[in-house]
Amino acid sequence: MKIKEKPIYPEDEHQHMMSCNISKEFKLDDDYMYVTEGLLRRVGAKVIQLLAISYFQVYNRTFNNFRIIGKENYKKVKKKGKVLINNHCFPLDTTSVSTMLTKFKLLHFCTLQENFQIPVARKFLRPLGGIPIPHDPKQMKKFMKVVNDILKNGGNIHFAPEGSMWYYYPGLRTFKAGAFHFACRNNVPVLPMVFVFKPKVHRLSKKIKPNKYRVELHCLEAQYPNETLGFKEQVSDLAIRCFDEMQKCLYENYKGDPNLKFSDKKFE
């Protein structure tokens, strides 16, 4: 990764820094399949998944010096249905988690409906586990049922609870309710993860490359819903505990960084 200049972060924490060329029409109707169905489609999806794993394993290790810290925390809940979350500061966050961590266990991920309008990439989103978040309230009911069924059947769902993507942002912004709502509704754990970017050291010269970073994915202890609380309190309690654990990890890695900021409002 090369960063030509220091990113300028928006004042509105819900504003995206990443924009894509959207030129294809995409509609969610009653016949739309949110997950891949049918034998031939599933076989094709599995081939695409294997190719993606092979490619990104090489790409991330070669160009990003990708490392996973705390992988044992993932292994503790590997066989359980769970929600995975991370700070949304890396364009390849979902791809990296699915190809470097969960690998052959499909990672479903909830993404903007608009992303299914991106040329070429749109064709690979669903086979790789992408689930569009609909704008239509009627489709939202179907979307929620699909996510609940995945978790009940022991699957993985990935969310970026901050919503908007900010390049290499060292802090943490307000969490939205979705990920924690699904975790509490299905009584499954949330696995908080943190992307950290550290200066990359050239192996031969031992000099730090100022515009290149080593990517670390920190897997933290899984957090479980507190069933002694009412549902709304369960959701907010789970979100705040995850925020606190991720904040602690970021503080330990970015202590002294002037851009290290955390939203006062942890959950909305």
C-alpha positions as CSV (number, residue, x, y, z in Angstrom):
1,M,0.0,0.0,0.0
2,K,1.2,3.5,-0.8
3,I,-0.2,6.6,0.8
4,K,0.9,9.6,-1.3
5,E,-0.4,12.1,1.2
6,K,-1.9,12.2,4.6
7,P,-5.6,11.5,4.4
8,I,-8.0,14.4,5.3
9,Y,-10.9,12.9,7.3
10,P,-14.5,14.2,6.9
11,E,-16.2,16.2,9.6
12,D,-19.2,14.0,9.4
13,E,-18.3,10.5,10.6
14,H,-21.0,8.9,8.4
15,Q,-19.4,10.3,5.2
16,H,-17.5,7.8,3.0
17,M,-14.0,8.5,1.8
18,M,-14.2,5.9,-0.9
19,S,-16.2,6.3,-4.1
20,C,-16.7,3.8,-6.8
21,N,-17.8,4.0,-10.5
22,I,-21.4,3.0,-10.4
23,S,-22.8,2.4,-13.9
24,K,-25.0,-0.8,-13.7
25,E,-28.6,-0.9,-12.7
26,F,-29.4,-3.2,-9.8
27,K,-32.8,-3.9,-8.3
28,L,-33.8,-6.0,-5.4
29,D,-37.1,-7.7,-6.1
30,D,-39.0,-10.6,-4.6
31,D,-37.1,-13.2,-6.7
32,Y,-33.6,-12.0,-5.7
33,M,-31.5,-14.7,-4.1
34,Y,-29.5,-13.1,-1.2
35,V,-27.3,-16.2,-0.9
36,T,-26.1,-18.6,-3.7
37,E,-28.6,-21.4,-4.3
38,G,-28.6,-24.4,-6.7
39,L,-25.9,-27.0,-7.2
40,L,-24.2,-25.4,-10.2
41,R,-24.2,-21.9,-8.7
42,R,-22.7,-23.3,-5.5
43,V,-20.0,-25.1,-7.3
44,G,-19.1,-22.0,-9.3
45,A,-19.1,-19.9,-6.1
46,K,-16.8,-22.4,-4.4
47,V,-14.3,-22.2,-7.4
48,I,-14.4,-18.3,-7.1
49,Q,-13.8,-18.5,-3.4
50,L,-10.8,-20.8,-3.8
51,L,-9.3,-18.5,-6.5
52,A,-9.8,-15.5,-4.2
53,I,-8.2,-17.3,-1.3
54,S,-5.2,-18.2,-3.4
55,Y,-4.8,-14.8,-4.9
56,F,-5.2,-12.7,-1.7
57,Q,-3.0,-15.1,0.4
58,V,-0.1,-14.2,-2.0
59,Y,-1.1,-10.6,-2.4
60,N,-1.5,-9.7,1.3
61,R,1.6,-11.5,2.4
62,T,3.8,-10.1,-0.4
63,F,2.6,-6.5,-0.6
64,N,1.0,-5.8,2.8
65,N,3.2,-8.1,5.0
66,F,-0.2,-9.2,6.4
67,R,-0.1,-10.7,9.9
68,I,-2.9,-12.0,12.2
69,I,-2.5,-11.4,15.9
70,G,-4.6,-13.4,18.4
71,K,-5.7,-16.1,16.0
72,E,-6.4,-18.3,19.0
73,N,-9.4,-16.1,19.8
74,Y,-11.0,-16.9,16.4
75,K,-10.3,-20.6,16.9
76,K,-12.3,-20.6,20.2
77,V,-15.4,-19.7,18.3
78,K,-14.5,-21.1,14.9
79,K,-17.2,-23.8,14.9
80,K,-20.0,-21.5,16.2
81,G,-22.3,-19.1,14.3
82,K,-21.0,-15.6,15.0
83,V,-20.8,-12.0,13.9
84,L,-17.4,-10.6,13.0
85,I,-16.8,-6.9,13.2
86,N,-13.8,-4.6,12.6
87,N,-12.8,-0.9,12.3
88,H,-13.7,0.2,8.8
89,C,-10.4,1.8,7.6
90,F,-9.1,-0.6,5.0
91,P,-10.6,-1.1,1.5
92,L,-9.8,-4.8,1.6
93,D,-11.0,-5.5,5.1
94,T,-13.8,-8.0,4.4
95,T,-11.7,-9.7,1.6
96,S,-8.7,-10.0,3.9
97,V,-10.8,-11.4,6.8
98,S,-12.4,-14.0,4.5
99,T,-9.3,-15.1,2.7
100,M,-6.7,-14.8,5.5
101,L,-8.8,-15.8,8.6
102,T,-12.0,-17.7,7.9
103,K,-10.6,-19.1,4.6
104,F,-12.7,-22.2,3.6
105,K,-15.6,-21.4,5.9
106,L,-17.6,-18.9,3.9
107,L,-17.8,-15.4,5.4
108,H,-21.1,-13.7,4.5
109,F,-20.8,-9.9,4.6
110,C,-23.4,-7.2,4.6
111,T,-22.6,-4.4,2.1
112,L,-24.3,-1.4,0.6
113,Q,-26.8,-2.1,-2.1
114,E,-24.9,0.4,-4.3
115,N,-21.9,-1.9,-4.4
116,F,-23.8,-4.3,-6.5
117,Q,-23.9,-1.7,-9.2
118,I,-20.1,-1.6,-9.6
119,P,-19.0,-3.1,-13.0
120,V,-17.2,-6.4,-12.9
121,A,-16.9,-6.5,-9.1
122,R,-20.7,-6.9,-8.8
123,K,-20.4,-10.3,-10.4
124,F,-18.2,-11.6,-7.6
125,L,-19.9,-10.2,-4.6
126,R,-22.6,-12.8,-4.1
127,P,-20.4,-15.8,-4.8
128,L,-17.9,-14.5,-2.2
129,G,-20.7,-14.1,0.4
130,G,-21.9,-10.5,-0.2
131,I,-25.4,-9.7,0.9
132,P,-26.9,-6.3,-0.2
133,I,-28.5,-4.1,2.5
134,P,-31.8,-3.1,0.9
135,H,-33.4,0.4,1.0
136,D,-36.9,-1.0,0.5
137,P,-38.6,-1.9,3.9
138,K,-40.3,-4.9,2.4
139,Q,-36.9,-6.3,1.2
140,M,-35.4,-5.4,4.6
141,K,-37.6,-8.1,6.2
142,K,-36.3,-10.7,3.8
143,F,-32.7,-9.5,4.3
144,M,-33.1,-9.9,8.1
145,K,-34.5,-13.4,7.8
146,V,-31.6,-14.4,5.5
147,V,-29.0,-13.1,8.1
148,N,-30.9,-14.7,11.0
149,D,-31.0,-18.1,9.2
150,I,-27.2,-17.9,8.4
151,L,-26.4,-17.4,12.1
152,K,-28.9,-20.0,13.3
153,N,-27.2,-22.5,11.0
154,G,-23.7,-21.8,12.4
155,G,-22.5,-19.4,9.6
156,N,-20.4,-16.3,9.8
157,I,-21.7,-12.7,9.2
158,H,-19.3,-9.8,8.8
159,F,-20.2,-6.2,9.6
160,A,-18.4,-2.9,9.6
161,P,-20.4,-1.2,12.4
162,E,-19.0,2.3,11.8
163,G,-20.7,2.2,8.4
164,S,-18.4,4.5,6.4
165,M,-14.9,3.7,5.3
166,W,-12.0,6.1,6.3
167,Y,-8.6,5.2,4.9
168,Y,-6.1,4.1,7.6
169,Y,-8.0,6.0,10.3
170,P,-6.4,5.1,13.7
171,G,-9.4,5.9,15.9
172,L,-12.9,4.5,16.2
173,R,-16.3,6.0,15.3
174,T,-19.8,5.5,16.6
175,F,-21.2,2.0,16.1
176,K,-24.5,1.3,14.4
177,A,-26.9,-1.3,15.9
178,G,-27.2,-3.8,13.1
179,A,-24.4,-6.3,13.9
180,F,-25.2,-6.4,17.6
181,H,-29.0,-6.7,17.0
182,F,-28.4,-9.9,15.0
183,A,-26.0,-11.3,17.6
184,C,-28.4,-10.7,20.4
185,R,-31.4,-11.9,18.4
186,N,-29.7,-15.2,17.7
187,N,-27.6,-15.4,20.9
188,V,-24.3,-15.8,19.1
189,P,-20.9,-14.1,20.0
190,V,-19.4,-11.1,18.4
191,L,-15.7,-11.4,17.4
192,P,-14.2,-7.9,17.5
193,M,-11.2,-7.4,15.2
194,V,-8.9,-4.4,14.7
195,F,-6.9,-3.4,11.7
196,V,-3.6,-1.8,12.6
197,F,-1.1,-0.2,10.2
198,K,2.6,-0.1,11.1
199,P,5.6,1.2,9.1
200,K,7.0,-1.4,6.8
201,V,10.7,-2.1,7.2
202,H,12.7,-3.0,4.1
203,R,14.2,-6.5,4.8
204,L,17.6,-5.7,3.1
205,S,18.2,-2.1,4.1
206,K,16.4,-2.2,7.5
207,K,15.1,1.3,6.7
208,I,11.5,2.3,7.2
209,K,9.6,3.0,4.1
210,P,7.5,6.1,5.0
211,N,4.7,5.5,2.5
212,K,4.3,1.8,3.0
213,Y,2.5,0.0,5.8
214,R,2.4,-3.5,7.3
215,V,-1.1,-4.6,7.9
216,E,-2.0,-6.4,11.2
217,L,-5.4,-7.9,12.0
218,H,-5.8,-8.2,15.7
219,C,-8.5,-10.8,16.8
220,L,-9.8,-10.0,20.2
221,E,-11.7,-12.0,22.7
222,A,-15.3,-12.9,21.6
223,Q,-18.0,-11.0,23.4
224,Y,-21.3,-12.6,24.2
225,P,-24.8,-11.1,24.7
226,N,-25.8,-10.6,28.3
227,E,-29.1,-12.6,28.5
228,T,-30.0,-11.1,31.9
229,L,-30.7,-7.8,30.3
230,G,-33.7,-6.7,28.2
231,F,-33.2,-6.9,24.4
232,K,-32.4,-3.2,23.8
233,E,-30.0,-3.2,26.8
234,Q,-28.4,-6.4,25.5
235,V,-27.7,-4.7,22.1
236,S,-26.2,-1.5,23.6
237,D,-24.2,-3.4,26.3
238,L,-22.7,-5.7,23.6
239,A,-21.9,-2.8,21.3
240,I,-20.2,-0.8,24.1
241,R,-18.1,-3.7,25.3
242,C,-16.9,-4.4,21.8
243,F,-16.1,-0.7,21.3
244,D,-14.1,-0.6,24.6
245,E,-12.1,-3.7,23.7
246,M,-11.3,-2.4,20.2
247,Q,-10.5,1.1,21.6
248,K,-8.0,-0.5,24.0
249,C,-6.2,-2.3,21.2
250,L,-6.0,0.8,19.1
251,Y,-4.7,2.9,21.9
252,E,-2.0,0.4,22.6
253,N,-0.9,0.4,19.0
254,Y,-1.3,4.1,18.2
255,K,-0.5,5.8,21.5
256,G,1.0,9.2,20.7
257,D,-0.5,9.5,17.2
258,P,-2.2,12.9,16.8
259,N,-5.0,11.4,14.7
260,L,-5.9,8.9,17.4
261,K,-9.5,9.9,18.3
262,F,-12.5,8.1,19.6
263,S,-16.1,9.1,19.2
264,D,-17.7,10.2,22.5
265,K,-20.9,8.4,21.4
266,K,-19.9,4.8,21.2
267,F,-23.3,3.5,20.0
268,E,-26.4,4.8,18.3
